[in-house]
Amino acid sequence: MNFNKLTILFLTLVCSIGLSAQQERKSFEAIRTNEKITIDGIMDEDVWCQAPLITDFVQNSPNPGMASLRKTEVRMLYDDEAVYIVAQLYEKKSDIFNLLTNRDNIGNSDYFGVSFDPYNAGLNGVGLFVTVAGVQYDTRYSNGGRESIYRNDSGWNAVWMSAVEISDEFWTVEIRVPYAVLRFNSNEIQNWGINFARQSNYLNEGSYWSPIDPEVSGFLNQAGLVKNIKDIKPPTRLFLYPYVSTVINRATGLGTSNPRLNGGMDIKYGINDAFTLDMTLIPDFSGVKSDKEILNLSPFEVKFDENRAFFTEGVELFNKAGLFYSRRIGGTFGNRTRKLNNNESVIYSPDAAQLINASKITGRTNKGLGIGFFNAITKPIFLEVKNTDTGEVTEVEGDPLTNFNVIVLDQNLKNNSSITLTNTNVSRGKNGDDANVTAFNFSLNDNNKNWRTSGFFGYSNVASYENDIKNTKAGIKYNIGIDKNRGQFQYGISRSVESDTWDINDLGFLRQANQIEHRADFSFNQYKPVSFFNNYNLRLNLNHEQLYEPRVFSSWRYNLNIGGQLKNFWYVGGEFGSSPGVSNDYFESRTSGYVFKKPTGYSSRLNIMTDSRKQVRMSGNLRFGRRAEWDQNDISMNLSARVRIGERAEISHNVEVSNRSNERGYARKLYDSNTGNLDAVIFGNREVRNFTNTLNGSYIFNNRMGVTLRARHYWSRVDYNEFYELTEDDELVATTYTGKNTSGEMVDNRNYNAFNIDMEYNWQFAPGSEIRAIWKRSIGTNDYDTQLRFIDNFSNTFGAPNVDSITIRMVYFIDYLNIKNIFNKG
């Protein structure tokens, strides 16, 4: 197919106009009140009778489109300061799932929720949910949202009020949403997108006031309308979150440090009715959750979750192009402001750079233009360098003062479509590397939202300096895809191209570049109950990969997946995938020009999960993979159990075990001792055994206070049985390398342990204000002794040098309007 034909097909799909009529949206009239409403879970104010009754909820699961089996009645009012919602959810008291959890964790409780889309564009909004136990959960939706409330920006925390009251035949929830929580335009009369949700766990039924069709992509675009909201004005949004914290560290061999007192502040300021400035001054991230560390045998970087609150809240706009990985901020990059001499060696290198401050501005104009600006600055880091001749230790500046910057322009279009322009920039002082990436991406839907055309084009430029000479590296990436994403049958194709010089890793995350990928997906989705199933889906994925430079074949793979929910609410699923023929791995050798060839292999997986409503829930999967030519077998198992103890306590335990026997992989490089040139690339036949044991527990005193615990032990053993040399002819041949040092130890073997404990007490003593007490313990070992039994290894690990830290942190929420009102009354 030539370019002109492809262009015609593209424009036809983008501009196609559906012939079927859109279903009329549900709506109701907004009612203003001047009466004071007390948020106590009791609908005892007379003014509620003036509000329209919102009812007739429709199931989303297990039987989409059918009327809900439980009656729900909702009413809404508004005044100059807030929106008020009351809901009566009919369920016998004995059938209510009333379980206490921490904030932002709905768990297995019944809940009620509301979603707001004040711009009525179907792309951006907020969701506020309250469980029957009074626990709040809030999230921000982008790109139309998803059916599951657990996706999108759940790191966002707003300050709003709610109360719950339980009766014999129903439970009632009242909600007050200050306008400061929402972003809306300044029009005199406004119509907002709105929807109400309800979950009844006794029936395992989810329902909405405005039906959510699972065959239609998106969530906010299927909401109803609240009409004629009049004469409301965006308030002054100035929120201060001052904090104080103290940290005590103890390390084996070093003893206990003196308590360190910290203080700082987060600020949220509404620049105007649509835009908000968020700043963190003198940030403190000492109490963040521990990373899930692993032994990385791959040639690629491991991606860790972001656990710092400032970088998890309200950043969805900055990553619409996939260019923003916030863990880069505060990380180290290996820059050095001067070249080390031959008689100098680094004896200490920090693993983090201190953040000076960070700020972000986000918002959306009345015409749907989203604007985001992010900036952060980190202090220089200093390496300790030792002169091997004199023994003198000096400091050398590593990564210099660094500025990270992101700018995003995101325009909403009709039919829940959007186009986005993103620029990321990293600037370093003292001849450190500078990087700039610019990308344009789009998502275009037809009128009926049957078809979506999406694309991306990006340009990266990295400037480095050596001997004051500037070198630049420019790269490109583009992809284009067309998908049918509505109905029982869905399918799509795409092409993605990354040049060998495409590099976003100064502020983004990219495991590898230099590849061309073609994808085709086909799926059949049964959304309504049939036979033994409530729902199920069947999916087939095809992937073909090759290098960009040189243009040579890498691999192709197909994957068949089937899974669904049974009538008893168990989930079962299976998967089979294969890479037919020989695959060429151009990265495993870590050396240009050396190709590691992998013979045909296949893998299969079985998944099962029991009914999540039960007091005891089990889930697990079993995977088996094989490469017959190497007699390689990969077996892994994951088993999880969750036990609820009453309404306050919960314990979950997860065990993951894997064993890869006769696997072949990279071991090391050998260099000529005289010339320093590469002598050989060594691969090995190895057995890799991994064991991960994770225990989670929680005890919740009330909906504002609880204790949580996570203990994780990761154990990985690598045993090399035989070694080979990878030749430039892409063959594994015999080698004289034995893998042993002068003491007879197998230096490529690994016995790696990472043990972490995270325990936290949290008390929300006032809306938006909290006290946290966090204890963390970290233990790590890395040696050659791969033959230890579990008990002996665990005993050795637990007795190894460890690091403890105790953090006590208090944050107090201050609303400028509350302070202003106090002085006005005075």
Sequence and secondary structure as in RCSB ss.txt:
>XXXX:A:sequence
MNFNKLTILFLTLVCSIGLSAQQERKSFEAIRTNEKITIDGIMDEDVWCQAPLITDFVQNSPNPGMASLRKTEVR
MLYDDEAVYIVAQLYEKKSDIFNLLTNRDNIGNSDYFGVSFDPYNAGLNGVGLFVTVAGVQYDTRYSNGGRESIY
RNDSGWNAVWMSAVEISDEFWTVEIRVPYAVLRFNSNEIQNWGINFARQSNYLNEGSYWSPIDPEVSGFLNQAGL
VKNIKDIKPPTRLFLYPYVSTVINRATGLGTSNPRLNGGMDIKYGINDAFTLDMTLIPDFSGVKSDKEILNLSPF
EVKFDENRAFFTEGVELFNKAGLFYSRRIGGTFGNRTRKLNNNESVIYSPDAAQLINASKITGRTNKGLGIGFFN
AITKPIFLEVKNTDTGEVTEVEGDPLTNFNVIVLDQNLKNNSSITLTNTNVSRGKNGDDANVTAFNFSLNDNNKN
WRTSGFFGYSNVASYENDIKNTKAGIKYNIGIDKNRGQFQYGISRSVESDTWDINDLGFLRQANQIEHRADFSFN
QYKPVSFFNNYNLRLNLNHEQLYEPRVFSSWRYNLNIGGQLKNFWYVGGEFGSSPGVSNDYFESRTSGYVFKKPT
GYSSRLNIMTDSRKQVRMSGNLRFGRRAEWDQNDISMNLSARVRIGERAEISHNVEVSNRSNERGYARKLYDSNT
GNLDAVIFGNREVRNFTNTLNGSYIFNNRMGVTLRARHYWSRVDYNEFYELTEDDELVATTYTGKNTSGEMVDNR
NYNAFNIDMEYNWQFAPGSEIRAIWKRSIGTNDYDTQLRFIDNFSNTFGAPNVDSITIRMVYFIDYLNIKNIFNK
G
>XXXX:A:secstr
  HHHHHHHHHHHHH    S      EEE  B  S    SS    GGGGGS  B   EEEESSTTSB SS EEEE
EEE SSEEEEEEEEE  GGG       TT  TT  EEEEEEETT SSS EEEEEEETT  EEEEEE TT  SSTT
SSBTT     EEEEEE SSEEEEEEEEEGGGS     SEEEEEEEEEEEETTTTEEEESS   TTSS SGGG EE
EEEEES      EEEEEEEEEEEEEETTTEE   EEEEEEEEEEESSSSEEEEEEES   TT          SSS
        HHHHSS GGGGTTS   GGGTT      SS   TTEEEEE  S   EEEEEEEEEE TTSEEEEEEE
EEE   EEEEEETTT  EEEEE S SEEEEEEEEEEEEGGGEEEEEEEEEEEESTT  EEEEEEEEEEEE TTS 
EEEEEEEEEEEEEEEETTEEEEEEEEEEEEEEEE SSSEEEEEEEEEE TT   TTTS  S  SEEEEEEEEEEE
E S BTTEEEEEEEEEEEEEE SSS  EEEEEEEEEEEEEETTS EEEEEEEEE S EEESSTTSSTT  EEE  
EEEEEEEEE  TTSSEEEEEEEEEEEEGGGTEEEEEEEEEEEEEETTTEEEEEEEEEEEEEEEEEEEEEEE TTT
  EEEEEEEEEEEEEEEEEEEEEEEEETTEEEEEEEEEEEEEEEEEEEEEE TTS EEE S   B TTS BTT E
EEEEEEEEEEEEEEEETTEEEEEEEEEEEEEEES TT  HHHHHHHHHTS EEEEEEEEEE  EEHHHHHHHHHH
 
